[in-house]
């Protein structure tokens, strides 16, 4: 727009040209002038500012052995109690900020980084995962504790307990009896759990060491690290016949004695592609998959038009179940094609240098 006004016919006045283009003359003149350069102005020093000697005195007090690890408010209060006033708390913070010392002055515990638990199971009784959930009672504020152990590969409940307390001693009883019932030897099992008080007790770790069980723990405040147990508790508490509140521990045990056989022997687990946990735990899913595939083949023979792309194939339980699977490795470089030239930078540089040498 400014270029049109500058290159206008000299016979046309600036006023008429600006009116025709809908531009103000003041805007035109302002755009033609070079931008004004603002000179930085020094910030005036406040008359209330401390002198350099006073700043040094305050910093000497803050760095003294008595106050080197104390916050400014603590220093200010202590000095005032001793009839001494150097400056305000805000001034102390400002002086510390200028020196990069405004962060926490006390010794802090170094952050602890917990490794991501990565477990894999290719057969039953290789990895167990367990947890404790609360069961509400008819008395407000009173809860029962349900201990449940799941086999990672088959999702089968291999042990459970209902107790009024949540202790490491009760957890040890459950683990020991479940291992004896399953006949698991030392060095065979990995036990995964979260970081609750019963799981982190020293006596619990000593029990695992004695039995030859490898311990695995979730990261703090990461429920996804124990997702299989959490999913099992949701299945339990969302059952249509779940009471919601129990009269006492015996009532909860009576209900669990009905739920556990249903879950292990009748529940068509989605993660197992329709097989029950007990079928996978016992290994019967192999022969059952053959029978069910024959059923699908017979249905396909009767009505092939119902399957458009291909005959039906029975989905089988996964052959490997993992907790926090490892990220995939970067793919290897693909081989070069016959008509592709892969540059070799070192050879190019060597050729260029020798070519220049020959020319000179």
N, C-alpha and C positions, 0 to 999 in steps of 0.2 A: 504493500500500500504506500509506504513511504517512497519507494522507488518510482511509482507512477506519478506522484506529486512532484518529485524532483525533475523527472524527464518530461514534464508537461510542455505544451506549446507556450512560448513566452508571451503570446498574446492573451493567454488565459490567466487571469489573476489567481493568486493563491486562495483568496476567499471563495471565488466561484468554484475552483477545483475541489476544495475541501467540502463545500456544500454539496457538490455533485456526488462525491464519494461518501458523504455522511461522516466525515472526520472533522474533529475540532482543530482549529488552527493552533491552539495551545498544545495539543497532542503532537502535531506535526513539528513544531519548534522544539518540543522536549525530546523527541526521538532523534532529531538532527544533532543535538548536543551530546558530547561524549559523557559517559556516566561519571558521576562525581566519585572521587576516591576519598573514602572516609579514613581519616588518620586515627589510628588507635590511641585512645587516651588512657593514660595511666590512672589506675584506680586510686583515689585519694586515701591516704591512711587515716583511719579513724583516730580521733583524739583520745578515745578510750582504749586503744590498742596497747598491749603490753610492750615494753621496750625489750631490746634484745637481751639485756641482762636479766630482766624479769622472766623472759621465756626460758633462758638457760637455767634459772633457779627452779622453775616449775618442772622442767625436764629432769633436772638432777634429782628432785624428790620422787618423780615417777619412776626413775631408773634405780632408785636406792634399793638395797636388799630388803627393806621393810615393805616396799610397795611395788616391787618389780612385777609381781604376779597378781596384783589387785586391780579391780576396775576403778575408773575415776570416781565413781560415786562413793566407793569405800574409802578411797584416799581423801576425798573431800570431807567426808564425815569424820574420819580420824583426825585430820588436821584441825577441823573446827572444834573437836572435843579437846584438843590441846591448845586452844586459844591461838590458832594460826590460820590465817586466810591468805592464800596466794592468788587465786582466781576462781572463776566459776567452773562448774562441772563441764559445761559446754566448751569453755576455752580449753580445758584439759583434753577433751576429745578432739578439738580442732588441732591442737599441737601434735597429738599422737597421729592424726590423719596425715599431717604434712610429712611425717617421717615414715608413713606406711605401717604404723603400729596400732591401728584402730580395731583390729580383730581381737578375738578372745585372748586375754593375757595369761590365763591359767593353763596349766598342762591339760591337754585333751587326750583322750584315748584314741589311738590310731584306728582308722576304720578297718573292720574285718570283712574280707571278701570271701564268701562261701562259694565253692565250686558248684556248678550245675550238676545235679545227680543224673547220670545217664545209665539206665539199666535195661537189659534185654533178656528175654526169656524165650527159649525155643522148645521148652517142654515143661510139664508140671513140676512143682516142687523145686524150681530153680530160684525163683524170686517170690517172696511173700510181701505183701503190703498190708499194714494194719493201722487202725486209728480208733479213737474213742469219740462217741457222740453222746449228747445229753438226751434223756427221755423225761419229759415233763410228767409230774404226778398231780394228783388231785389237790395237793397242798401247794399253794402259791409260793414260789421261791425254792421249792424242794425238787431236786432232779435226781434221776438215776443215771448210771453210766453204763453204756453199752460198748463193750470191747469186741471188735470184729477183725478177723484175719482173713484176707483174700489171697488166693493164688493168682499171681499176675497173669500167667499164661491162659488159664481156664476161667478166671473170675469166680472160682468155686470158693464157698465159705468153708475154710478148713478148721476154724475154731472161733468161738464167741463166748462171751461172759457178760452177765448183768450183775452189777455191784452197786452198792450205795456210795462207795468212795472211788476216787480216782488216784490210785497209788502205783508206785513202781513195783511193789511186792505182788499186787494182784496181777499186774501185767506179766511179771515173770512166771507166775503160776500158769497163766494162759499159754504163754509161749512154750514152756517146757512140756506141758501135757499135749499140746498140739503137735510138737515135734515127735514126741514118743508115739503118738497115735499114727502119724504118717510114716514113721520108721526112717527118718532122715538122718544120715550120718554127718560126721564133722566135715567141714569144707565143702558141703554140697549146696547150702542155702545162703541166700542173701536176703536180709530182712530190712525192708524200707519203711520209714515212718517219718513223722514231722518232728518238730523240736519242742513238744510239750514236756512238762515237768516229769511225768513217768518215763518218757523216752530218753531223757538226757541225764537221768540219775546215774551216779557212779556204779551202784550195785547192778543196774540194768546192763551197763557196758561190760561189767565183770562177768555177768551171766552169759552174754553173747560170746565173750572170749572163751569161757570154759566149754561151751557147747560147740565151738568152732564155727560160729555163724558170722558172716561178714555183715557189718552194719552199714546202713545207708540212711542219710537224713535229708529232708527237704531244706531248702533255703528259708531263712526267716521271713515270715509274712508272704509266702508264695504258695498258695493253696494248689496251684496247678501241678506242683511237684508231687502231690499225692492225689492226683485226679481220680484214680481208679477207686480208692476208698471213698472219696467224696461222692462219686457217682453211685456207688453201692448204697450209701446212706440215703441218697435222694430216692432211689428205687424203693428202699425200705419205708421211708416216711411218707411216700406218695401212694402207698398201697390203699385201695378202697376200704379195706377193713382195719387200717391202722387206727388204734384207739385215740391217738392224740395225747391223752393223759392216762396214766396207769394208776391203779390203786396202790400197789406196792411192788417190790421186786419180784415176788412170785407171779404176779399178774403179767409183768413184762417177760419173764422167762417162759410162761405158758404161751404167750403170743409168739415169741421167737421160736419155740419148738414147732409151731405150725408154719411160720414163715420160712425157716431155713430149708426144710425139705422141698417146699414149693420152689424156692429160688434155685436150689441146686439141681432139682430133677425135672421141673416142669417149666420154668421160666425160659422162654425162647429169647436168648440174649441177642440184642442187636449187634453188639460188638463181635459176636461169634457167628454172625450170619444165620441166625435161626436155630442154632444148636444150644442145648442146655449146658450149663457149666459142668455138670457131672459127666455128660457125654464126652466133653473135651478132656476133663481131668482123668477119666478112666481110659481114654483112647478109643472108645467105641465110635467116635465120630467118623473114623476112617471107613468102617464097614457100613455105617448108616448113610454116609454120603453116596456110596455105591447104590444102595437101595433107593434113595431119593432121586438119584440121577436116572435110574431105570424108570421111576414113576414119571419124570419129566419127558423121557424119551417116548414112553407109551402115549402120553398126552400129545406130543408133537406128531406122532404117527397118526393119531386120530384126527387132529385139526392142525395141519401144518400152516394153514392160512393165518393163524393167530400170531405167528412169529414172522416178522417181515424180513429181517436181515439175516438171521442165522438160527439154528436150533437152540433151545434153551440149555444153559449151562449152570449147574448148581454152584452157587458161591460157597466156598468152604471157609472154615475158621482161619484166621491169619496164622502163618507158620512162625512168625516172630512178633512178639509184643514188647514194646519199648516204653520206657518213661523218659521223656525229653530226648527224642531221637536226635542224633548228631546232624548238623547241617550238611548238605551235600557238598562234596569236594568239588573244586573248580574243574570243569571239563578239560580234558587234555587237548592239545593243539591238533587240529585236523591235518592230515597229510596234504602236501601241495599238489595241485593239478599239473598235468603235463605241459599245458600252455601257460603256466604261471611262473613268473620270474621273481624269486625271493632276493631282495637286495642284500648285499654284503657290504656294509658301510665301510669296513676297514679296507677292503679291496679298492673301493671307489676312491678313497682318500689317497691310497698308495699310488694308484694310477694317475691321479691328478698331479701329484707332486712330481712323479717321474716325467710326466708330459711337460710340465713347466721347466724341468731341468734340461730336457732335450731341446726345448725352444731357445733357452738362453745359451 
